[in-house]
Amino acid sequence: MKRLTVELLILVLLLVTEGCQKKTVNATLETSKGTIEVELFQSDAPKTVANFTGLAEQGYFNGIIFHRIAKGFVIQGGDPTGTGTGGKSIYGKDFEDELNPSTPSYQAGYLRGTLAMANRGPNTNTSQFFIMLRDVPGMPKNYTIFGKVMKGLDVVDSIAAVDIAPQMGPNDGKPKVNVVIKKVTVLK
């Protein structure tokens, strides 16, 4: 009887822990400068990851440019107008930030390779995102972190190195030659 009870307990624990394991979702961004592979933090930002993957699966990002490069800070894309003013979400409207101080990504903050949502203020997320070029520990935690670059930081650096036409200061502007996101593929 004890053996059966122990075996049942082990089975229940295995089933419970299997259901609690983090599901890993990855995506590949094929760009005109090379390939960037990212891990998406579904546990930390489920609504944001669902938006990004949903748009990617619709082909939304295919052909969109990186419209902003802030030298030594971020590269930004996801706006089909290429101006920094456009974008949409799978929800049909802006959606709320996912800024939970108890999540590992929030606690880590904005580190080199972090993938986060760009926005116009609180709860105005659509399709625009950025990738951090360096650690910025003091950056206000106003942007949902939903992933990180796993492979292809050299490609991110190559994008960041292109010449820009300054728009928001001498080191922040639009690439003079378009850097295109050819295709985003989601790997679940």
Contact map, one row per residue, 1 for C-alpha under 8 A:
11111000000000000000000000000000000000000000000000000000000000000000000000000000000000000000000000000000000000000000000000000000000000000000000000000000000000000000000000000000000000000000
11111100000000000000000000000000000000000000000000000000000000000000000000000000000000000000000000000000000000000000000000000000000000000000000000000000000000000000000000000000000000000000
11111110000000000000000000000000000000000000000000000000000000000000000000000000000000000000000000000000000000000000000000000000000000000000000000000000000000000000000000000000000000000000
11111111000000000000000000000000000000000000000000000000000000000000000000000000000000000000000000000000000000000000000000000000000000000000000000000000000000000000000000000000000000000000
11111111100000000000000000000000000000000000000000000000000000000000000000000000000000000000000000000000000000000000000000000000000000000000000000000000000000000000000000000000000000000000
01111111110000000000000000000000000000000000000000000000000000000000000000000000000000000000000000000000000000000000000000000000000000000000000000000000000000000000000000000000000000000000
00111111111000000000000000000000000000000000000000000000000000000000000000000000000000000000000000000000000000000000000000000000000000000000000000000000000000000000000000000000000000000000
00011111111100000000000000000000000000000000000000000000000000000000000000000000000000000000000000000000000000000000000000000000000000000000000000000000000000000000000000000000000000000000
00001111111110000000000000000000000000000000000000000000000000000000000000000000000000000000000000000000000000000000000000000000000000000000000000000000000000000000000000000000000000000000
00000111111111000000000000000000000000000000000000000000000000000000000000000000000000000000000000000000000000000000000000000000000000000000000000000000000000000000000000000000000000000000
00000011111111100000000000000000000000000000000000000000000000000000000000000000000000000000000000000000000000000000000000000000000000000000000000000000000000000000000000000000000000000000
00000001111111110000000000000000000000000000000000000000000000000000000000000000000000000000000000000000000000000000000000000000000000000000000000000000000000000000000000000000000000000000
00000000111111111000000000000000000000000000000000000000000000000000000000000000000000000000000000000000000000000000000000000000000000000000000000000000000000000000000000000000000000000000
00000000011111111100000000000000000000000000000000000000000000000000000000000000000000000000000000000000000000000000000000000000000000000000000000000000000000000000000000000000000000000000
00000000001111111110000000000000000000000000000000000000000000000000000000000000000000000000000000000000000000000000000000000000000000000000000000000000000000000000000000000000000000000000
00000000000111111111000000000000000000000000000000000000000000000000000000000000000000000000000000000000000000000000000000000000000000000000000000000000000000000000000000000000000000000000
00000000000011111111100000000000000000000000000000000000000000000000000000000000000000000000000000000000000000000000000000000000000000000000000000000000000000000000000000000000000000000000
00000000000001111111100000000000000000000000000000000000000000000000000000000000000000000000000000000000000000000000000000000000000000000000000000000000000000000000000000000000000000000000
00000000000000111111100000000000000000000000000000000000000000000000000000000000000000000000000000000000000000000000000000000000000000000000000000000000000000000000000000000000000000000000
00000000000000011111110000000000000000000000000000000000000000000000000000000000000000000000000000000000000000000000000000000000000000000000000000000000000000000000000000000000000000000000
00000000000000001111111000000000000000000000000000000000000000000000000000000000000000000000000000000000000000000000000000000000000000000000000000000000000000000000000000000000000000000000
00000000000000000001111100000000000000000110000000000000000000000000000000000000000000000000000000000000000000000000000000000000000000000000000000000000000000000000000000000000000000000000
00000000000000000000111110000000000000000110000000000000000000000000000000000000000000000000000000000000000000000000000000000000000000000000000000000000000000000000000000000000000000000000
00000000000000000000011111000000000000111100000000000000000000000000000000000000000000000000000000000000000000000000000000000000000000000000000000000000000000000000000000000000000000000001
00000000000000000000001111100000000000111100000000000000000000000000000000000000000000000000000000000000000000000000000000000000000000000000000000000000000000000000000000000000000000000111
00000000000000000000000111110000000011110000000000000000000000000000000000000000000000000000000000000000000000000000000000000000000000000000000000000000000000000000000000000000000000000111
00000000000000000000000011111000000011110000000000000000000000000000000000000000000000000000000000000000000000000000000000000000000000000000000000000000000000000000000000000000000000011110
00000000000000000000000001111100001111000000000000000000000000000000000000000000000000000000000000000000000000000000000000000000000000000000000000000000000000000000000000000000000000111110
00000000000000000000000000111110001111000000000000000000000000000000000000000000000000000000000000000000000000000000000000000000000000000000000000000000000000000000000000000000000011111000
00000000000000000000000000011111011100000000000000000000000000000000000000000000000000000000000000000000000000000000000000000000000000000000000000000000000000000000000000000000000011110000
00000000000000000000000000001111111100000000000000000000000000000000000000000000000000000000000000000000000000000000000000000000000000000000000000000000000000000000000000000000001111100000
00000000000000000000000000000111110000000000000000000000000000000000000000000000000000000000000000000000000000000000000000000000000000000000000000000000000000000000000000000000001111000000
00000000000000000000000000000011111000000000000000000000000000000000000000000000000000000000000000000000000000000000000000000000000000000000000000000000001001100000000000000000001100000000
00000000000000000000000000000111111100000000000000000000000000000000000000000000000000000000000000000000000000000000000000000000000000000000000000000001001000000000000000000000000000000000
00000000000000000000000000011110111110000000000000000000000000000000000000000000000000000000000000000000000000000000000000000000000000000000000000000001001000000000000000000000000000000000
00000000000000000000000000011110011111000000000000000000000000000000000000000000000000000000000000000000000000000000000000000000000000000000000000001111101100000000000000000000000000000000
00000000000000000000000001111000001111100000000000000000000000000000000000000000000000000000000000000000000000000000000000000000000000000000000000001111000000000000000000000000000000000000
00000000000000000000000001111000000111110000000000000000000000000000000000000000000000000000000000000000000000000000000000000000000000000000000000111110000000000000000000000000000000000000
00000000000000000000000111100000000011111000000000000000000000000000000000000000000000000000000000000000000000000000000000000000000000000000000000111100000000000000000000000000000000000000
00000000000000000000000111100000000001111100000010000000000000000000000000000000000000000000000000000000000000000000000000000000000000000000000001110000000000000000000000000000000000000000
00000000000000000000000110000000000000111111110010000000000000000000000000000000000000000000000000000000100000000000000000000000000000000000000011100000000000000000000000000000000000000000
00000000000000000000011110000000000000011111110011000000000000000000000000000000000000000000000000000000000000000000000000000000000000000000000001000000000000000000000000000000000000000000
00000000000000000000011000000000000000001111110000000000000000000000000000000000000000000000000000000000000000000000000000000000000000000000000000000000000000000000000000000000000000000000
00000000000000000000000000000000000000001111110000000000000000000000000000000000000000000000000001010011100000000000000000000000000000000000000001000000000000000000000000000000000000000000
00000000000000000000000000000000000000001111111110000000000000000000000000000000000000000000000001000000000000000000000000000000000000000000000111000000000000000000000000000000000000000000
00000000000000000000000000000000000000001111111111000000000000000000000000000000000000000000000000000000000000000000000000000000000000000000000000000000000000000000000000000000000000000000
00000000000000000000000000000000000000000000111111100000000000000000000000000000000000000000000001000000000000000000000000000000000000000000000000000000000000000000000000000000000000000000
00000000000000000000000000000000000000000000111111110000000000000000000000000000000000000000000001000000000000000000000000000000000000000000000101000000000000000000000000000000000000000000
00000000000000000000000000000000000000011100111111111000000000000000000000000000000000000000000000000000000000000000000000000000000000000000000001000000000000000000000000000000000000000000
00000000000000000000000000000000000000000100011111111100000000000000000000000000000000000000000000000000000000000000000000000000000000000000000000000000000000000000000000000000000000000000
00000000000000000000000000000000000000000000001111111110000000000000000000000000000000001110000000000000000000000000000000000010000000000000000000000000000000000000000000000000000000000000
00000000000000000000000000000000000000000000000111111111000000000000000000000000000000000000000000000000000000000000000000000010000000000000000000000000000000000000000000000000000000000000
00000000000000000000000000000000000000000000000011111111100000000000000000000000000000000000000000000000000000000000000000000000000000000000000000000000000000000000000000000000000000000100
00000000000000000000000000000000000000000000000001111111110000000000000000000000000000000100000000000000000000000000000000000000000000000000000000000000000000000000000000000000000000000000
00000000000000000000000000000000000000000000000000111111111110000000000000000000000000001100000000000000000000000000000000000010000000000000000000000000000000000000000000000000000000000000
00000000000000000000000000000000000000000000000000011111111111000000000000000000000000000000000000000000000000000000000000000000000000000000000000000000000000000000000000000000000000011100
00000000000000000000000000000000000000000000000000001111111100000000000000000000000000000000000000000000000000000000000000000000000000000000000000000000000000000000000000000000000000011100
00000000000000000000000000000000000000000000000000000111111100000000000000000000000000000000000000000000000000000000000000000000000000000000000000000000000000000000000000000000000000000000
00000000000000000000000000000000000000000000000000000011111111000000000000000000000000000000000000000000000000000000000000000000000000000000000000000000000000000000000000000000000000110000
00000000000000000000000000000000000000000000000000000011111111000000000000000000000000000000000000000000000000000000000000000000000000000000000000000000000000000000000000000000000000000000
00000000000000000000000000000000000000000000000000000011001111110000000000000101000000000000000000000000000000000000000000000000000000000000000000000000000000000000000000000000000011110000
00000000000000000000000000000000000000000000000000000001001111110000000000000000000000000000000000000000000000000000000000000000000000000000000000000000000000000000000000000000000011110000
00000000000000000000000000000000000000000000000000000000000011111000000000000000000000000000000000000000000000000000000000000000000000000000000000000000000000000000000000000000000111100000
00000000000000000000000000000000000000000000000000000000000011111100000000001111010000000000000000000000000000000000000000000000000000000000000000000000000000000000000000000000000111000000
00000000000000000000000000000000000000000000000000000000000000111110000000001111010000000000000000000000000000000000000000000000000000000000000000000000000000000000000000000000011110000000
00000000000000000000000000000000000000000000000000000000000000011111100000111100010000000000000000000000000000000000000000000000000000000000000000000000000000000000000000000110011110000000
00000000000000000000000000000000000000000000000000000000000000001111100000011010011100000000000000000000000000000000000000000000000000000000000000000000000000000000000000001110010000000000
00000000000000000000000000000000000000000000000000000000000000000111110000111000000100000000000000000000000000000000000000000000000000000000000000000000000000000000000000011110000000000000
00000000000000000000000000000000000000000000000000000000000000000111111011110000000000000000000000000000000000000000000000000000000000000000000000000000000000010001000000111110000000000000
00000000000000000000000000000000000000000000000000000000000000000001111111100000000000000000000000000000000000000000000000000000000000000000000000000000000000010000000000111000000000000000
00000000000000000000000000000000000000000000000000000000000000000000111111000000000000000000000000000000000000000000000000000000000000000000000000000000000000011000000000110000000000000000
00000000000000000000000000000000000000000000000000000000000000000000011111000000000000000000000000000000000000000000000000000000000011000000000000000000000000010000000000000000000000000000
00000000000000000000000000000000000000000000000000000000000000000000111111100000000000000000000000000000000000000000000000000000000111000000000000000000000000000000000000000000000000000000
00000000000000000000000000000000000000000000000000000000000000000000111111110000000000000000000000000000000000000000000000000000011111000000000000000000000000010000000000000000000000000000
00000000000000000000000000000000000000000000000000000000000000000101110011111000000000000000000000000000000000000000000000000000011110000000000000000000000100110000000000000000000000000000
00000000000000000000000000000000000000000000000000000000000000000111100001111100000000000000000000000000000000000000010000000001111000000000000000000000000000000000000000000000000000000000
00000000000000000000000000000000000000000000000000000000000000011111000000111110010000000000000000000000000000000000000000000001110000000000000000000000000000000000000000000000000000000000
00000000000000000000000000000000000000000000000000000000000010011100000000011111000000100000000000000000000000000000000000000011100000000000000000000000000000000000000000000000000000000000
00000000000000000000000000000000000000000000000000000000000000011010000000001111111111100000000000000000000000000000000000000011000000000000000000000000000000000000000000000000000000000000
00000000000000000000000000000000000000000000000000000000000010011000000000000111110001100000000000000000000000000000000000000000000000000000000000000000000000000000000000000000000000000000
00000000000000000000000000000000000000000000000000000000000000000000000000000011111111100000000000000000000000000000000000000000000000000000000000000000000000000000000000000000000000000000
00000000000000000000000000000000000000000000000000000000000000011110000000001011111111000000000000000000000000000000000000000000000000000000000000000000000000000000000000000000000000000000
00000000000000000000000000000000000000000000000000000000000000000010000000000010111111000000000000000000000000000000000000000000000000000000000000000000000000000000000000000000000000000000
00000000000000000000000000000000000000000000000000000000000000000011000000000010111111000000000000000000000000000000000000000001000000000000000000000000000000000000000000000000000000000000
00000000000000000000000000000000000000000000000000000000000000000000000000000010111111100000000000000000000000000000000000000000000000000000000000000000000000000000000000000000000000000000
00000000000000000000000000000000000000000000000000000000000000000000000000000011111111110000000000000000000000000000000000000000000000000000000000000000000000000000000000000000000000000000
00000000000000000000000000000000000000000000000000000000000000000000000000000111100011111000000000000000000000000000000000000111000000000000000000000000000000000000000000000000000000000000
00000000000000000000000000000000000000000000000000000000000000000000000000000000000001111101110000000000000000000000000000000110000000000000000000000000000000000000000000000000000000000000
00000000000000000000000000000000000000000000000000100010000000000000000000000000000000111111111000000000000000000000000000001110000000000000000000000000000000000000000000000000000000000000
00000000000000000000000000000000000000000000000000100110000000000000000000000000000000011111100000000000000000000000000000000000000000000000000000000000000000000000000000000000000000000000
00000000000000000000000000000000000000000000000000100000000000000000000000000000000000001111111000000000000000000000000000000000000000000000000000000000000000000000000000000000000000000000
00000000000000000000000000000000000000000000000000000000000000000000000000000000000000011111110000000000000000000000000000000000000000000000000000000000000000000000000000000000000000000000
00000000000000000000000000000000000000000000000000000000000000000000000000000000000000011111111000000000000000000000000000000100000000000000000000000000000000000000000000000000000000000000
00000000000000000000000000000000000000000000000000000000000000000000000000000000000000011011111100000000000000000000000000111100000000000000000000000000000000000000000000000000000000000000
00000000000000000000000000000000000000000000000000000000000000000000000000000000000000001010111110000000000000000000000000111100000000000000000000000000000000000000000000000000000000000000
00000000000000000000000000000000000000000000000000000000000000000000000000000000000000000000011111000000000000000000000001111000000000000000000000000000000000000000000000000000000000000000
00000000000000000000000000000000000000000000000000000000000000000000000000000000000000000000001111100000000000000000000001111000000000000000011100000000000000000000000000000000000000000000
00000000000000000000000000000000000000000001101100000000000000000000000000000000000000000000000111110000000000000000000000000000000000000000000110000000000000000000000000000000000000000000
00000000000000000000000000000000000000000000000000000000000000000000000000000000000000000000000011111000010000000000000000000000000000000000111110000000000000000000000000000000000000000000
00000000000000000000000000000000000000000001000000000000000000000000000000000000000000000000000001111110010000000000000000000000000000000000000000000000000000000000000000000000000000000000
00000000000000000000000000000000000000000000000000000000000000000000000000000000000000000000000000111110011000000000000000000000000000000000000000000000000000000000000000000000000000000000
00000000000000000000000000000000000000000000000000000000000000000000000000000000000000000000000000011111011000000000000000000000000000000000000000000000000000000000000000000000000000000000
00000000000000000000000000000000000000000001000000000000000000000000000000000000000000000000000000011111111000000000000000000000000000000000000000000000000000000000000000000000000000000000
00000000000000000000000000000000000000000001000000000000000000000000000000000000000000000000000000000111111100000000000000000000000000000000000000000000000000000000000000000000000000000000
00000000000000000000000000000000000000001001000000000000000000000000000000000000000000000000000000000011111110000000000000000000000000000000000011000000000000000000000000000000000000000000
00000000000000000000000000000000000000000000000000000000000000000000000000000000000000000000000000111111111110000000000000000000000000000000100010000000000000000000000000000000000000000000
00000000000000000000000000000000000000000000000000000000000000000000000000000000000000000000000000001111111110000000000000000000000000000000000000000000000000000000000000000000000000000000
00000000000000000000000000000000000000000000000000000000000000000000000000000000000000000000000000000001111111100000000000000000000000000000000000000000000000000000000000000000000000000000
00000000000000000000000000000000000000000000000000000000000000000000000000000000000000000000000000000000111111100000000000000000000000011010100010000000000000000000000000000000000000000000
00000000000000000000000000000000000000000000000000000000000000000000000000000000000000000000000000000000000111110100000000000000000100111010000010000000000000000000000000000000000000000000
00000000000000000000000000000000000000000000000000000000000000000000000000000000000000000000000000000000000111111100000000000000000111111000000000000000000000000000000000000000000000000000
00000000000000000000000000000000000000000000000000000000000000000000000000000000000000000000000000000000000001111100000000000000001111110000000000000000000000000000000000000000000000000000
00000000000000000000000000000000000000000000000000000000000000000000000000000000000000000000000000000000000000111110000000000000001111000000000000011100100000000000000000000000000000000000
00000000000000000000000000000000000000000000000000000000000000000000000000000000000000000000000000000000000001111111000000000000001100000000000010111000000000000000000000000000000000000000
00000000000000000000000000000000000000000000000000000000000000000000000000000000000000000000000000000000000000001111100000000000111100000000000011111000000000000000000000000000000000000000
00000000000000000000000000000000000000000000000000000000000000000000000000000000000000000000000000000000000000000111110000000000111000000000001111100000000000000000000000000000000000000000
00000000000000000000000000000000000000000000000000000000000000000000000000000000000000000000000000000000000000000011111000001011110000000000001111000000000000000000000000000000000000000000
00000000000000000000000000000000000000000000000000000000000000000000000000010000000000000000000000000000000000000001111100001001110000000000001000000000000000000000000000000000000000000000
00000000000000000000000000000000000000000000000000000000000000000000000000000000000000000000000000000000000000000000111111111101000000000000001000000000000000000000000000000000000000000000
00000000000000000000000000000000000000000000000000000000000000000000000000000000000000000000000000000000000000000000011111011000000000000000000000000000000000000000000000000000000000000000
00000000000000000000000000000000000000000000000000000000000000000000000000000000000000000000000000000000000000000000001111110000000000000000000000000000000000000000000000000000000000000000
00000000000000000000000000000000000000000000000000000000000000000000000000000000000000000000000110000000000000000000001111110000000000000000010000000000000000000000000000000000000000000000
00000000000000000000000000000000000000000000000000000000000000000000000000000000000000000000011110000000000000000000001011111000000000000000000000000000000000000000000000000000000000000000
00000000000000000000000000000000000000000000000000000000000000000000000000000000000000000000011110000000000000000000001111111100000000000000000000000000000000000000000000000000000000000000
00000000000000000000000000000000000000000000000000000000000000000000000000000000000000001000011110000000000000000000111100111111000000000000000000000000000000000000000000000000000000000000
00000000000000000000000000000000000000000000000000000000000000000000000000000000000000111000111000000000000000000000001000011111000000000000000000000000000000000000000000000000000000000000
00000000000000000000000000000000000000000000000000110010000000000000000000000110000000111000000000000000000000000000100000001111100000000000000000000000000000000000000000000000000000000000
00000000000000000000000000000000000000000000000000000000000000000000000000011110000100100000000000000000000000000000111000001111110000000000000000000000000000000000000000000000000000000000
00000000000000000000000000000000000000000000000000000000000000000000000000011100000000000000000000000000000000000011110000000011111000000000000000000000000000000000000000000000000000000000
00000000000000000000000000000000000000000000000000000000000000000000000001111000000000000000000000000000000000000011110000000001111100000000000000000000000000000000000000000000000000000000
00000000000000000000000000000000000000000000000000000000000000000000000001110000000000000000000000000000000000011111000000000000111110000000000000010000000100000000000000000000000000000000
00000000000000000000000000000000000000000000000000000000000000000000000011100000000000000000000000000000000001111110000000000000011111100000000000000000000000000000000000000000000000000000
00000000000000000000000000000000000000000000000000000000000000000000000111100000000000000000000000000000000000111000000000000000001111100000000000000000000110010000000000000000000000000000
00000000000000000000000000000000000000000000000000000000000000000000000111000000000000000000000000000000000000111000000000000000000111110000000000000000000000000000000000000000000000000000
00000000000000000000000000000000000000000000000000000000000000000000000000000000000000000000000000000000000001110000000000000000000111111000000000000000000000000000000000000000000000000000
00000000000000000000000000000000000000000000000000000000000000000000000000000000000000000000000000000000000011110000000000000000000001111110000000000000000000000000000000000000000000000000
00000000000000000000000000000000000000000000000000000000000000000000000000000000000000000000000000000000000011100000000000000000000000111110000000000000000000000000000000000000000000000000
00000000000000000000000000000000000000000000000000000000000000000000000000000000000000000000000000000000000000000000000000000000000000011111000000000000000000000000000000000000000000000000
00000000000000000000000000000000000000000000000000000000000000000000000000000000000000000000000000000000000011000000000000000000000000011111100000000000000000000000000000000000000000000000
00000000000000000000000000000000000000000000000000000000000000000000000000000000000000000000000000000000000000000000000000000000000000000111110000000000000000000000000000000000000000000000
00000000000000000000000000000000000000000000000000000000000000000000000000000000000000000000000000100000010010000000000000000000000000000011111100000000000000000000000000000000000000000000
00000000000000000000000000000000000000000000000000000000000000000000000000000000000000000000000010100000000000000000000001000000000000000001111100000000000000000000000000000000000000000000
00000000000000000000000000000000000000000000000000000000000000000000000000000000000000000000000010100000000000000001111000000000000000000000111110000000000000000000000000000000000000000000
00000000000000000000000000000000000000000000100100000000000000000000000000000000000000000000000011100000000000000001100000000000000000000000111111000000000000000000000000000000000000000000
00000000000000000000000000000000000000001000100000000000000000000000000000000000000000000000000001100000110011000111100000000000000000000000001111100000000000000000000000000000000000000000
00000000000000000000000000000000000000011101100110000000000000000000000000000000000000000000000000000000100000000011100000000000000000000000000111110000000000000000000000000000000000000000
00000000000000000000000000000000000001111000000000000000000000000000000000000000000000000000000000000000000000000111000000000000000000000000000011111000000000000000000000000000000000000000
00000000000000000000000000000000000001110000000000000000000000000000000000000000000000000000000000000000000000001110000000000000001000000000000001111100000000000000000000000000000000000000
00000000000000000000000000000000000111100000000000000000000000000000000000000000000000000000000000000000000000001110000000000000000000000000000000111111100000000000000000000000000000000000
00000000000000000000000000000000000111100000000000000000000000000000000000000000000000000000000000000000000000001000000000000000000000000000000000011111100000000000000000000000000000000000
00000000000000000000000000000000000111000000000000000000000000000000000000000000000000000000000000000000000000000000000000000000000000000000000000001111100000000000000000000000000000000000
00000000000000000000000000000000011110000000000000000000000000000000000000000000000000000000000000000000000000000000000000000000000000000000000000001111111100000000000000000000000000000000
00000000000000000000000000000000000100000000000000000000000000000000000000000000000000000000000000000000000000001000000000000000000000000000000000001111111110000000000000000000000000000000
00000000000000000000000000000000000000000000000000000000000000000000000000000000000000000000000000000000000000000000000000000000000000000000000000000001111111000000000000000000000000000000
00000000000000000000000000000000111100000000000000000000000000000000000000000000000000000000000000000000000000000000000000000000000000000000000000000001111111100000000000000000000000000000
00000000000000000000000000000000000100000000000000000000000000000000000000100000000000000000000000000000000000000000000000000000001010000000000000000001111111110000000000000000000000000000
00000000000000000000000000000000000000000000000000000000000000000000000000000000000000000000000000000000000000000000000000000000000010000000000000000000111111111000000000000000000000000000
00000000000000000000000000000000100000000000000000000000000000000000000000000000000000000000000000000000000000000000000000000000000000000000000000000000011111111100000000000000000000000000
00000000000000000000000000000000100000000000000000000000000000000000000000100000000000000000000000000000000000000000000000000000000000000000000000000000001111111100000000000000001000000000
00000000000000000000000000000000000000000000000000000000000000000000111101100000000000000000000000000000000000000000000000000000000010000000000000000000000111111100000000000000000000000000
00000000000000000000000000000000000000000000000000000000000000000000001000000000000000000000000000000000000000000000000000000000000000000000000000000000000011111110000000000000000000000000
00000000000000000000000000000000000000000000000000000000000000000000000000000000000000000000000000000000000000000000000000000000000000000000000000000000000001111111000000000011100000000000
00000000000000000000000000000000000000000000000000000000000000000000000000000000000000000000000000000000000000000000000000000000000000000000000000000000000000001111100000000011100000000000
00000000000000000000000000000000000000000000000000000000000000000000100000000000000000000000000000000000000000000000000000000000000000000000000000000000000000000111110000111111000000000000
00000000000000000000000000000000000000000000000000000000000000000000000000000000000000000000000000000000000000000000000000000000000000000000000000000000000000000011111000011111000000000000
00000000000000000000000000000000000000000000000000000000000000000000000000000000000000000000000000000000000000000000000000000000000000000000000000000000000000000001111111111100000000000000
00000000000000000000000000000000000000000000000000000000000000000000000000000000000000000000000000000000000000000000000000000000000000000000000000000000000000000000111111011100000000000000
00000000000000000000000000000000000000000000000000000000000000000000000000000000000000000000000000000000000000000000000000000000000000000000000000000000000000000000011111111000000000000000
00000000000000000000000000000000000000000000000000000000000000000000000000000000000000000000000000000000000000000000000000000000000000000000000000000000000000000000011111111000000000000000
00000000000000000000000000000000000000000000000000000000000000000000000000000000000000000000000000000000000000000000000000000000000000000000000000000000000000000000011111111000000000000000
00000000000000000000000000000000000000000000000000000000000000000000111000000000000000000000000000000000000000000000000000000000000000000000000000000000000000000001010111111000000000000000
00000000000000000000000000000000000000000000000000000000000000000001111000000000000000000000000000000000000000000000000000000000000000000000000000000000000000000001111111111100000000000000
00000000000000000000000000000000000000000000000000000000000000000011110000000000000000000000000000000000000000000000000000000000000000000000000000000000000000000001111111111110000000000000
00000000000000000000000000000000000000000000000000000000000000000111100000000000000000000000000000000000000000000000000000000000000000000000000000000000000000000001111000011111000000000000
00000000000000000000000000000000000000000000000000000000000000000111100000000000000000000000000000000000000000000000000000000000000000000000000000000000000000000111100000001111111000000000
00000000000000000000000000000000000000000000000000000000000000000000000000000000000000000000000000000000000000000000000000000000000000000000000000000000000000000111100000000111110000000000
00000000000000000000000000000000000000000000000000000000000000000000000000000000000000000000000000000000000000000000000000000000000000000000000000000000000000000110000000000011111000000000
00000000000000000000000000000000000000000000000000000000000000001110000000000000000000000000000000000000000000000000000000000000000000000000000000000000000000000000000000000011111100000000
00000000000000000000000000000011100000000000000000000000000000001100000000000000000000000000000000000000000000000000000000000000000000000000000000000000000000100000000000000010111110000000
00000000000000000000000000000011100000000000000000000000000000111100000000000000000000000000000000000000000000000000000000000000000000000000000000000000000000000000000000000000011111000000
00000000000000000000000000001111000000000000000000000000000011111100000000000000000000000000000000000000000000000000000000000000000000000000000000000000000000000000000000000000001111110000
00000000000000000000000000001111000000000000000000000000000011110000000000000000000000000000000000000000000000000000000000000000000000000000000000000000000000000000000000000000000111110000
00000000000000000000000000011110000000000000000000000000001011100000000000000000000000000000000000000000000000000000000000000000000000000000000000000000000000000000000000000000000011111000
00000000000000000000000000111100000000000000000000000001101011000000000000000000000000000000000000000000000000000000000000000000000000000000000000000000000000000000000000000000000011111100
00000000000000000000000000111000000000000000000000000001100000000000000000000000000000000000000000000000000000000000000000000000000000000000000000000000000000000000000000000000000000111110
00000000000000000000000011110000000000000000000000001001100000000000000000000000000000000000000000000000000000000000000000000000000000000000000000000000000000000000000000000000000000011111
00000000000000000000000011110000000000000000000000000000000000000000000000000000000000000000000000000000000000000000000000000000000000000000000000000000000000000000000000000000000000001111
00000000000000000000000111000000000000000000000000000000000000000000000000000000000000000000000000000000000000000000000000000000000000000000000000000000000000000000000000000000000000000111
